[in-house]
Amino acid sequence: MKRFLVTGGAGFIGSAVVRTLICDTSHQVLVVDKLTYAGNLDSLKPVVNNPRYRFERADVADAERMRSIVQAYAPDVIMHLAAESHVDRSIDGPGEFLQTNVVGTYTLLQAALAYWRGLSPGRQAAFRFHHISTDEVFGSLGDEGFFHEDYPYRPSSPYSASKAASDHFVRAWHHTYGLPTLITNCSNNYGPYHFPEKLIPLIILNALEGKSLPVYGKGENIRDWLYVDDHARALILAVEQGRPGETYAIGGHNERRNIDVVHAICTLVDELAPNAVIGPCERLITYVTDRPGHDLRYAIDASKIGRDLGWRPVETFETGLRKTVEWYLTNRNWWERVRSGVYQGERLG
């Protein structure tokens, strides 16, 4: 049994990691989350009564709180998922992304380093700082090729630039100070508990409510989709079995054009929740002005984590998308509470 400190554990990917740790392992978990608009304690309800789960509300950019929390909890593993993550929001307000993603990562690294230096040699060797990042740090692919662990960084949005900077800080703390770090770069996630500003949950909920289904440009942008529970398993595997200093690229092997994703959601909604008044959901598709600097294609070569650690995604895009639509249909209370708050599905960026 290990002690995991998970930052951003009330977010989409973070909560999936926490649920997996509590339900599928014997580890203890402390969630540290600022509870911004995208942090939702409802996403942790399945584990909230487990004695191995704890929660602390704090900002990763608060140096004093981070030092205090890390020293008091004495983790064996820090999984750093706290981040501002939506490209559109980064266009409107890049300062928040710099503060959380860059300053917050630096602050947490400093707290981890001070704590790690005080450990016994055995605990130092076993300690891990795992930084969870994105494939967007690599920029845009052409029609061919894949991102991989040695791909050059070419971030093209304020969000991806902030994540690229945080990746570099993590590597620097490993090479300069010897802190045992790992980095993972993932493709686009989807699945249950996803905040509805992102493409898949936004389209699902708008389709269920008979609202317009906005598609940027002509919908030709391509993403590699990764089911969030598959990603959570990969992250835990990487931090438990990966080597310090390594980077692992994690993808779902599911490249799809945005417009094809929207059509697939429409087909599922029409099957699972037909609406005689609205008719076929595809009637709701509306093409809108593209996002500034919209990268054309992302795709990941995940062969390293498969070869070295034995990870493979369980879900295909078809099985994962069906599970996702079914989850939103049966968990209306979760997303209605979200939609009653700060975000109503409006255009950002």
N, C-alpha and C positions, 0 to 999 in steps of 0.2 A: 504494500500500500504506500502510495506517495501523496504528497501534498501539492496540489495544483493551484496556482493563482492564475485566473483567467481574466484579463482585462477585456472590456467590451462584451462581457458574458451575457448581457441582456439584449444584445443585438441579434441580427438574423443568424449569421454563421456562429457567433459566440454562443448563443443559446443552444444551438444544435450540438456544439462540442460539449457543453455542460450537461445536457440531457444524456448524451452518449457516455460521458465519463461516469455519471451517477448510476445510470441504468445498466451499463455493460461492464463496468470495472468495479474494483473495491477502493478506488482512490478517493481522497477527500478533495473538495473543491471550494475555493473562495472566489466568488465573482466580485470584481471591482468594475463599477460602471458609473458614469456621470449621469446617466438617464437623460440624455438629450431626446429630441423628438423621436429618434429611431430606436432608443432603448426602451424595452417594454417588459416589465416584470411578469406580465401575463404569459410571456413566452417561456417562463421558468416555472409556471405552476405545476407541471408534472413532477418536479423534483423538490419543490420548496419545503416540503415536510420531511425530507430525508435528513437524518442526523449528520450525514457527511457533507451537506451543502451549507454554505454560509454566504452572506452578501454584505458588501460594503459600498456605500455610495461615495464616490470620489472621482476627481479629475486627474487623469494621468499626467497632466502638465503641472500639477501641484507638487512641487519637490518635497516639501515637508511631509505631506500626507503619504506620498509614495514611499519615502524612507521609513516612516513609522509603520505603515501597513506591511511592507516587506519584512522588516525586522521582527515585528510581532508575530506574523503568521509563519515565518521560517519555511518558505516553500522549497520543494525539491525541483519544481518546474514552474516557470513563468511562461504562459502562452499569451502573447500580446496581439489581441484582435481589436482593441479600441482604436477607432478611426472614423473620420468623416469620409464617406465612401461614394457619394453620388456626384458624377461628373457635372450634371446640370447645376447642382447647387454650388459646385466649385467655380463655375463661370460667374455666378451672381455674387459669391462671397468667398474669394480665395483665402482671405485672412484666417478664417476658421480652420481651414485645412492645414495651413502652415502651423498654426498654434497646436492643434491636436496631433496631427500626423508627424510633424517634424520635432517641435519642441516637446510634445508628449513622449515620443519615442526616446529622445535624448534623456529626458528626465527619468524615465523608467530604467533606461540603461545605467544611469548613474546610481540609482537606488539599488539595482541588482548587483552592480559591481562592488559597491561598498559592503553589501551583505555577503556576497560570494567570497570576498577576501577574508572574511572572518570565520569561514567554515573550516572544519577539519579537512585534511587532504582527501580522505575518502569521500566526504560529502561534496567537496569541490569537484572531484572527478565525475560524480553522478549528476551534478546540477545541469540544467538546461534552460536557456533563454530562447524561446521559439517565437520568431517574428513572422506573422502571417501577412503576406503581401498579395499583389495582383499581377496578372499578365499585362495590364495596361502600361506598366513601366517600360515595356519594350516598344511602344508605339504601334504603328499599323503595318500589317503584312500585305504583300501583294496577293495575287491569285494563287500562288504556290508557296510552299515552305511552312515551317512551324516554329513557334517560340520554343526555346530550350534553355537549360541552365546557363549556358555561356553566350546567349544571344545579347547583342549590344543594347544598351539602354537608350531609348529615344522617346521619352515621355512627351505628350503633346497637349495635355490639359493641365490646369492647376492641380486637379486631384492626382493624376498620375505623376506629376512632377514632385508632389509632396511625398508620395509613396516611394518614388525612386530615391529621394533624399534619405528617407528613413531606412531603406535597405542599405544604403552606403554607410550610414552611421552604425548599423548593427554589424556589418562586416568589419568596420574599423575597430569597434570595441573587441571583436574577437582577435584580430591580427595585432592590435597594439597592446591590449591588456590581458589577452588570453581568456576572456570570458567565453564559456562554452555556448555558442549561439548556433542556431539553425534558421534558415529562411525558406519559406515556401511561397511560390507564386502560382496563384490559381486562375482558372478561367471563370466565366460568369456563372454564378450560383443561382439556383432556383429551388423552390420547395415550400413546405409549410412555414408559417410565421414570418413571411417575407414582407417587409414594409412596402406599401402599395405605391411608392413613387417609381419603382423599377418596372421594367417592361412587362414581365409575365404577370405579376400580381395586379398591376394596373389594368391590363387588358382583361384579365379574368373578372375583376370586380366591376369594371365598366360594362362588360358584356352582361353580367348578371343584373345590373341596374338599368340596362337599356341606354347607356350613355355612349358618346362618341368614342371610337377606338383610334387614338392618334398614332400615326406611323410617321416617323421622321423621313423626309425626302421621298424616295421611292421604295423604301424598305429593303434596299439592297445590302445593307451592312450585315456582315456575317460574324456570329459569335459561336464559341465552343461552350456548350451548356453542360454544367456539372451539378448533379443533384446534391443538395446540401448535406444529406446524411452520408453519402459517399465521401464528400469532402471532409466531414468531421472524422470519419474513420481514418482517412489518410493523414490528417493532422496529428491525431493521437499516435498513429503508427510511426510517423516521422520523428516525433519528439521522444518516443520510447526506444526506437531502434536506429534512428539516423545518427550519423557521426557529426560531432561538433565541427563547425566551419563549412558544412555542406549546404547546398541549395537544392531543393526539389521542386520541379514543375509539376503541377497537378491539373489535369484536364479531364473532361468527360468523354472525349472522342465523339462529340455530337455537334458538328458544325451545322448551323442553320442560318438562313437569311432571316432577318427580322420579320419580313412579311410572311414567310412560311411559318414562323412561330405563331404569328397572329392568326393565320388561317387554321392552324392545328388547334389552337385554343377555341376558336369559334366552332369547330367541328365537335369538340368535346362538350362545350357548353350546350350546343344544340341537342346533343344526345342525352346529357345527364340532367339538364334543367331547361327543357324547351319552353319557349315563351310565345304563345300564339299571337299575342298583341305585337310584339317586336318582330317576330319572324326570324329568318336566318340571321345570325349575328354578323355575318360578313357585310350586311347592309350598313352596319355602323362604322365600318372602316373609313377613316378620314386621313388623307395625306397632309402633313403640316410641314412648315419650313424646317429645314434640317438644323441640327445643332451645330454651332460653330466648331470647326476643327474635328468633325466626327470621324474617328478612325474607321477605315473600311472593313478590315478583317482581323480577327484574333483567332488563333488556333494553337494548341499546345501539344508538343511531343512529350508525353508522360512516360516514356519508356524507362527512364532512370529509376523512378520510384517503383515501377513495376519490377524491374530487374533486381534492384538492390534490396527492396523491402517487401516485395510480393504483393503490392497493392494493385487492385483492379476495380473500376467502378462496377457496382452491381446493377444499377438502373440504366436502361437505355433511355433515350430522350422520350420515347413514346410511353414507356411504363412510368417514368418519373413525372411526366406532364400529367398523365391521368391521375396519379396519386395526388398531385398538387391541386388540380381542379376539384377532386373529390374532397380534399381537406378543407378548401375554402367553402365548399357547399355545406359541410357539416360543422364548421366552426365560425358561423356567422357572427356570434357574439364577439369573437376576437377582433375581426376586421371592422365591425361596426363601431366598437370602442375606439379603434385607431382612427377611423374616418370621422368620428365625432370630435377629434382633437385638432391638431395644428395643420394637418394636411388633408385637403379635400379632392385631390386628384388634378389640381391645376398645373398648367405648364410651368416648368422651371427652366432657368438658363436660356 
